[in-house]
Amino acid sequence: MTSPDLTDANIDKLTELFPSVVTEALDAEGNPKKAIDFDLLRQELSDHVVEGPQERYQLDWPGKRAAAFAANAPIAKTLRPVREESVDFDTTKNLFIEGDNLDALKLLQESYLGKVKLVYIDPPYNTGNDFVYSDDFAETAEEYLLRSNQRDANGARLISNAESNGRFHSDWLSMIYPRLKLARNLLADDGYLIVSIDDAEFGNLHAVLDEVMGSANEIAVLVWDRNRKNDAKYVSVGHEYMLIYARNKARLADTGVRLREPQQGIAEAREFISELIESKGDDWEEIQAAWRAWTRSFPADDERRKLGRFGKVGPKGPFRDDGDISWPGGGGPKYEVLHPKTGKPTKVPAGGWVYPKRESFDAAVASGRVTFGPDESTLPRQTRYLFESPGLVMTSVHYSYAQTAAVEFKELMEGRVFDNPKNWKDLRRLVQYFTGPEDIVLDFFAGSASTAHAVLDLNASTGSSRRFIMVQLDEVAPAKSPAAAAGYETIADISRDRIRRVGSRLASGSSKQLNETIDLGFRALKVDTTNMADVWRTPVATDQLALADLEVSVKPGRSAEDLLFQVLLDWGLELTMPITIEQIDGHEVFVVEDGALIACFDAEVRPELVRIIAGREPLRAVFRDSGFASDDARINAEQVFREVSPATDVRAI
């Protein structure tokens, strides 16, 4: 009988925006309640590192505040297209970005905010070595030891074995934390995040994901048994983990999401039954005998042998009629059901019927989903048909041997140019399970591009149009490595070449596996400094004569296409929009997505071109500011658009 508690409502709103600032406090009665950590909230809303520790239940480490600040700090960088590294540059919907993934994630924030259905990453496992991700907020070992009270001001160690007491864990956590925060922003409301990890950082990663994603959004922890290590001293730890979180688990529950995957062998089973019916007609006894013999022909450990659990065959295909018809856990309705032959009331299950109303029971009978016994003394059973099954829920334990993936990769790349590639078939299964036919998949630790391989193969085999965004650091291949010997300068080179080889292999495959609509290309981009020239003097320190030197605001060597992609980022447009280049009135003009954007960055823009572009009524138009002869010419151009195409958003850079 009170008005709404606005404090609780505001906390819920902040929880959605910044899940990492939520903590627990005790109310007046000593009961735990949700509260806001104002120190962490101040950090989220500040453009500098905020000090002020406070006791709380949380995962903490030296450098955490700097890592949180790094996630929010702006950067003066852009993405430059690299046509020569791309495949089907003008039409593909896939992206491959080379550069630091922290920068790439920041640059993608506007264009892909809330659009990614699945983020899968396999970050570097913490082996205690230095990271190739040298973020600006990283500190030296000596700085860390001093600030974390492991060494005094004179350099003397205060505790033994300093490295195992946190430095390496802190470095790794400071590396992964800002990247996870940025990745969460890109996830769709019904999206998922999957992170592979081993024992070294499993506990810390779990705690970080609880903070970044919200502990209530955890879906599961998968265990993957990779291989046996006979050189282990005590126990062979050959498994890895995949931690799975939803962007908004409550949303999944509200919309009734139930994840299922096709049972292995189901496609073969459909084809086999179809051939049997074609050859044997409606001789169901003979068809059933052949079906049972076929399922028994598989080895005991073959998943297809489980299809034999549907041991009977009828017009709807294989089925089983032994399903429990009672209400799960008991307490279900106990209405009267008459046996169809004897007309007498059948036995009622002790827990009540699984169907809440008599009408729903009758509907199940009419559709052939209930089977009665010989008389009323036996319980009816539920009937389930193999080909009508929605599929199986994924289990949490999997077996996938690493050597198999390594051998396949070596064969594809014609050499062992990358150590320990992820099994693309495992990732294909995850992509199919967690995404729909047109969803976007992001992997910002691309490595050997196993995720891209998985997406391309899934599209080719199912006719879907999933898209991928791969991000890989321009990490140099070791000097005397097989990769360097094969001509690969960086790991990103290996990644791109793998995608090309997979695309070529799929394109040359059977027409049944591939059709003309499958996108086998990718648009290559590289993280680079902004296209705008650096200005090192304030207006006060700039005299009249120096203004001429500042007139050209674009860096030397930057192309018109470079400027186009910076405009796409600034406007928050997807970086895979189709691009055509036209010659209009002697000018090079970029037309994006049939008029979503028209751009001309020529050094001189004539009024005739402005009027022609305005006549096409694009949603957006952009020109190079220095392309206009004067401020009057630029103002006149804006006036032309107001008259001819007032809905067009016009800008000059």
N, C-alpha and C positions, 0 to 999 in steps of 0.2 A: 504494500500500500504506500509505496514511496515513488518519487520520480526516479528516472534512470540514473544510475551511478555514472556520471560523465567521466570520472577519473578512469574507471575500468574501461569505458568505451575508448578513451584516448590511448590508454595503454595498448588496447587491441589494435588500434590504428598504427601505433608506432611499431608494434610487433610485426605487422605486415611489411612496413617500410624498412625497418632495421632490426631483424631478428637477433642480431648479435648484442643488442643493448638490453635485452630482457634478462632479468635475474629473479631471484626469490628473496622475499622478506617475510617477517613474522607479523601477523596482525595483533590486535589487542589481546586476543585469547591465546596467542602463541601458535596459531595455525599458519602454515606457509601459504603465501599468496604471491601472485605475479607482481613484479615491480620493475622499475626502469633504473638502470645504472646510468646516472647522469654524467659521470665522467666519460663513459663510452659514448653517450649521446652527444656530449660536447665535441668529442673527437670527430664524430660523423659530420658535424655541422661546422667544423673549423678548417681553416686553410693552413694550419700549422700543427705541430705536435703538441698535444695538450698533456700537461703533467698533472699529478694529483692522485696517487694510488689510494685505494680504499679496500678494506677487507671484503671479500666476496667469494662465492663458490664459482670457480672458473679455471680454465686452462690459461696459464700465464707464462710468459718467457721474456727475457731481455730482448727488446727490439719489437715487441708486439705493437706498441703505439705507432712506431715509425712505419711498420708494415700496413697498419690500418690507414695511416695518412697517405701512404704510397698508392693505395687503391683509389683514393679520391682526388689526388693531385693531378692537375691538368698537364698535358704534354703538347709541345709544338712540333707535331710530326704529322705525317700523312702516309697514304698508301699509293705507291706508284705502279702502274701496270707494266708488265713485261710480256709483250706479245710473243717474242721469240721462244719463251719458255712455256707458252700456253698451248692448249689444244682446243680448237673451235672457239676462239676467244670471243667472237661477236655474238654467239648464240648460246653458249653453255650457261648453266645455272649453278655450276660448282665453283668453289674458290680454293685456291692454295696460296697462303700468305707466308712469306719468308721474313723472319725477324723475331724479335723478342715478343713472347706471347703476352706479357704485361702491357706492352704498347699496343699490340694488335687488339686485345680485348677492349682497351679504352677507345680505340678508333672505331670499333664496331658497335659501341654502346647505342648510338642514335639509330643507325641503319637496321640493327637487328634486335632492338629492345623488345623482349617478350615474344620473339618469333622462333626460337630454337626449341625443338621438341625433346631432343636428347643431346646432352653433353657427356661424352665419354673421354676420359683421360687416363693415361698410364704415365704418371709423372716419374721423374728419376727417383729410384729408391735410395734411401739414405745409407750410403756405405761409409760415411765419415770422410769422404773426399771433398775437395772444393767443388762448388757448383759452377757450371758454365753460365748460369743465370746470375750475373753480377749486378743486382739491383742497386740503385743509387743510395738506398738507405742501408746497404750492407756495411759492416764494420770489420776492422781487422781483428785477428785473434787477440792481440794485446789489448785493444780497446774493449773487446768483449770481456776478457778476464778481469780487467780493472772495474768495469761498470757493474758486472754481475757478482762482485765481491769474491772472486776466486783468486785475486792477486791484489796485493796492497799497492800503495803509491810508489813504493820502492822497488816493485817488481817481484816481490817474494810471493810464492804460491801460498794461498791460505788453506786449500784443500788438495788432496791428492787426486791424480787421474782426472785432471780438469776437463779433458775433452769428452770423456764419458759422462760427465756431470752436466752436460747441457749445451755446450757450444754447438755441436753438430745438430742436435735436435732443434736448437733455436734458429740456426741458419736455415734449416729445411722448413721449419714452420713459417719463418718470415718470408720465405720464397713462395710457399703454397697459399698462404692466407689471403693476400690481396687478389690473387688470381681467382680463387674460389668466390670471393665477394663479387668480383666483376662478372664471373660466369653466371652467377645466380640471376643477375639483372637480365641476361639474355634469354633465360628460360621462359617458355610459354607457361601460362598459369597451370596447364595440365602436363607440364614437361617433367623430365627426369634428369638427374645427375648421377653418373656412375664413375667411381674412381678405383683403379686397381692399385694394390699396395701389398707389401709383404709384412713380416712380423716386426721389422725394425721401427716403423712409424705407425703401425695399425692403431694402437691406443691413442696416440696424439691426433692422428687424422680423424679418428672417430669423434674425439672431443671437439676438434675444429669444425667438422661438418655439423655437429649438433648445434654449435654456436652460429655458424654462417647460414645454414639452411633451416635451423629450428629442429630440436630433437623430435618434435611431434611429426615431422615429415619423413622420418626414416622409414624406408620400405623393407629392406632386408640386407643381410650380409651374405654374399655368396662365397663359397669356398671352392677353389679350383685346384685339383691335384695334378701337378705338372710332371714330376719325375722323382725317382728315388736317388738319393745321394749316398752311395756306399762309402764315401770317404769321410762321412760325418763321424765325430767322436762319440756322440751319445745317441741322438735320435735324428733320423733323416727328415728334415723339414723341407718337403718338396711342394708345399701348397702355397697359394697366394689367395688374396681376398679381393672381392669387389664390393664396395660399399655403395648402396643405392638409396638415393633420397628423391622424394618428390618435391617439386616447387611448391605445391599446395595440396597436401594429402586430403584436406577437408573438401576441397573442390572435387577431387576424384571420387570421394565417398558420396557427395551430393549428386553427382551426375551418374552414379552407378557403374563406374569403370570396373571391369573385371578382365584382367589380363590372361590371355590363353595363347598357346602356340600349337600349331598342327602336330598331331601325333606322327612320329616317324614312320614312313612307309605308307601313309594314307593315300598318296597319289598313285603308287603302284597297286594298292589294293583296289582302288576304283577301276583302274584299267583292267586288272585281272578279273574282277566280277563282271565287268562289261563284256569282256571276251567270252566268259563262261555263259552268260545269258544269251549272247549272240549264237553260240554253238549248241547250247543245250535247251534253249527255250525256257519253259517254266517247270522243268524237272528239278524241283527244289531239293529233293533228296540227293540227286547226283551232284548238283551244284554245291550243296553243303559239304558233301564228302570231299570234293575237289578243293574247296576252300580250306577245310581243316588240314588236308594233306599239305597244302601250300604254306600255311602258317607254321606247321610243324617242321618244314624243311629248313628253317632258319636256325642258326646256332642258338644255344640257350642264352647267350649274352647279347644277342641281337635284339634291338628295340622292336623290330618288326614282328618278332615272335609273339609279343604281347597283343597283337591284333587278334590272335586266336581266342582271346577272352570273349570276343563276340562270336560265339561258336555256332549260332544258327543263322540261316540265310533265308530271306523272303524277298518279295517285290521291292522293298525299300533297302535291300542290301543286308549285310551282316548285322545281327542284333543279339542282345542278351535280355532275358526276361526274368532275371533273378534280383532285381533292384529292391532295396528296402522301401516300403511304402509308408513307414511310420514317421511321425513328426520328430525331427532331431531333438534329443534331450527330453522328450516327453511333454505332456501338457497340451497336445493337439486336440482338435475337434473329434467327436465320436458319434457322428451321424450314422444312420442306417443305410447299408448298401445291399441290394438284392443280387443274388447270384443269377447270371443271365440264363442258365439252364434249369436250375431247380426252382428258381423264384423265391428262395428262402434267404433270410438275412445272413450275410457272410460273417465270418469271424472278424472282429475289430481289433486292430493292433493295440497293445497295452499303452503305447504312448500317443494314441490318436492318429488320425489320418494325416499324411503329409500335405494334402490339399486342404486349404483353409475353409472352403465352402463346397457344398454338394455339387453346385454347378461346375466348379472347376474340376471336380472328380469326373463328372459325366463327360466333360470336354476331353479329358485325358483318355477316357475309354473310347470315345468316338474317333480319336486320332491314332488309336492303336498303341498308346503308351501305357496301358494297364493290361495285364494278363491275369485271368482268373484260373484257379485250380479246378480239379475235376468236380468238386462240389463245394457247398458253403462252409465246410469244416476247415478249409485251408485258406490262408491269407492270400489275397491278390498280391501281385508283384508288379513293380515298375518295369517297363520295357524301354530299353535305350538302343538307338540305332547308331552304328558306327559313323555313317556318313552325315548324320545330323548333329554330331557332337561338336560343341564349340571349340574343342581342343583340350589340351592339358595345361594345368598351371605349372610354371617352371619350379623345379626343385632347387634347394639351396646348395647342394653338393654336386660337383661336376668333375669329370675326368677328361683331361685334354693334355696329351703329352707334348712337351715343348720341342722334342726332337723332330716330331712330325712337321711342325710349322717351319722349323729351320731348314729341313730337307726340301720342302715345297718352295720356300723362298729362294733357296740357292738355285733350284732348277729354273725358276722364273727369271732371276736376275743373271743367270749364267756365272755364278760365283758367289762366295760367301762375303758379301759386302756389308753386312749388318749383323751384329750379334743379337741373339735372343729376340727375333721379331715376334709380335703377338700373333696368335693363330687367327687369321681373318675369318675362318669359319665360325669360331666362337663369337666373334664380334658381329658377324652376320646374323647369328641367332638372336643376339641381344637387340640389334637394330630392328629386326622384324618383330620382336616381342614388344618393344616399348614405343614404336613409332608407327604412323600410318603411311599410306602410299605416297603422300606429297609433302612429308615433313622434312625439316632441316636437321642435320646431324653435325655437331661441332666437336672437333678433337684438337685442342690447342697444345698437345704434346704429341704431334703427329708421328715422330720417329720414322719408321719405315713405311708409313701410310697404310697400315693394315686396315684401319677404319674406312678409308676411301675405297680400298679393294672390296671390303665387305658391302658397302653401299652400291658400288657399280655392279657387282655380281648379283645382289638381291634384285636390283632394278631389271637386269637382263633376264633373270629367271622368272620373275613374276610380272613383268610389264609395269612396275611401279615407277614413280618419278621422284623418289627421295633425292634430296640435295645434300652435299657435304661442304663443310668449311674446315679445311685443314690449316693449322698454323705450326710452323717448325722453325726453330732458331737456326740462324746461319752458322751452325757449329762446324768448325773445320774438321775434316776427316784426318785421323792420325797419319803422320808422314809416311810410315812404312806399312800401313794397313792394306788389306786386300781392296778396300774401297778406293784408296788413293791410287793403287796400282791399276785399277780398272778405269781410272780417269775421273772419278768423282771428287770434286773439291770439297763439298760440304755434305752434311747429312740431308739437307734440303734437296740437293741434286739427286740423291738416292730416292727420296720420297717421290719427287716428280717423275723420275724415270719409271718407277714401279707403276704409277698410275697410268702412264702411257702404255707400258707393256700389257697391263691388265686390259686396258681399253682395246688395244690391238687384238689381243687374244679373243676377247668377247665378240669383237666385230667380225672376226673370221670364223666364229662358231656357227652352229646350225641355225637356220632361220626360225626354228621352233623356240630356241632360247632367246633370240634377239629379234626385235623389230625396229623399224626405222625411227621410232619415237624415242628410243633410249638415248640419253645424254651420256656420252663417254668422254666428254672433254672437261677442261677446268680452265679458269681464268687465273693466271699467275699474277700476284701482286707482291711488292716488297715494302716493308716498313722503312721509311726514310724521313729525313728532316722536312719541315714544311717547305712548300714551293715558294713561299714569300721570302724576299730578301731580308737579311738581318739589318736592323737599324740600331746603331750603337750610340746615337746622340739624341738628346732631348730637343724638342722644338726650340727652346730658348738658346741652345748652343748651336743652332743651325742658322747660318747666314743666308742671304739671298742667293749668292753665287753657288752655294752648295745644294740648293733645291733641285737644280738640273740633274745632279748625280743621283738624287733620290726619286726621280720621276719613274724610272723602271722599277717596279716593285717585285718582279719575278726573278728568281735566281737564274743565273746563266745555266744553260744546259737542260732546263726543264721544258718539256714539250707541251703542246696544247692538250694532249691526252692526259698528261700528268695533272694539269689544271682541272680537267673534267672530273677526274676521280676525287680530287680534293673538294670540288663542288658537290659531288654526290654524297660525300661524307658530311659536309657542312649542312646539307639539306636533309640528311637522314634518309637518303634513298638507298635501296638495296644495290649492292655493288655488282650484281649479275644481270641488271636490266639490259636488254638488247640494245646495241649501239650500231648505228649506221653513220657513215661519213658521206656527206653530200657536198657538191660544189654548187654554190648559189651566188650568182652575180660576181663570180670570180673569188669568192671567199670559201674557206674550208669551214663547214658547219657540221657539228655533231648533233644527231637526232637520237634521243634516248627514249625507248619504249613508245614509239609512235607519237611523240609529242609531249610526253610527260616532262621532258626537258629538252630545250634546244639551246645550244651554246656555240658561240664563235669567239675565239681568242686571238684573232688576227691583230697585228700591230696597228691596222687602220680599219675602221668600220665606217662604211659609207651609209648615208641616210636611206638609200634605196634598199640595202640589205635589211635594215631595221624594219622597214615597212613590209617587206616580203615575209619576214619571220613573224611579225605581228599578225599578218593576214592568215597565217596557219593556226593562230589561236592556241599556242602551247600552254600547258599549265604553268610552266616556269621558263624563263629565258635569262641567260647570263652572258655578259660580255666582259672583255678586259677593259678596265677603266682607262688605261693609257691608250686604248684603241680609238677613243673619241678625241677629236682635234682640240676640244675645249670643254669647259664645264657647260657652256651653252648647248653644245652638241649632245652631251649626255642628257641634259634636261629635256631637250627636244625629243630625244629617243624615248624617254619615259612618257612624254606627252603623246607620242604616236601610239604607244601601247594603251594609254588611257582611252584614246579615241577608238582604236581598231579592235583591241582585245583587252578590255578592262579587267577581266578575271585573271590575266597572266601576272604571276609574281616575277618582277624584273629586278635583277641585281647586277652590279658591276664589281669586279674584284681587281 
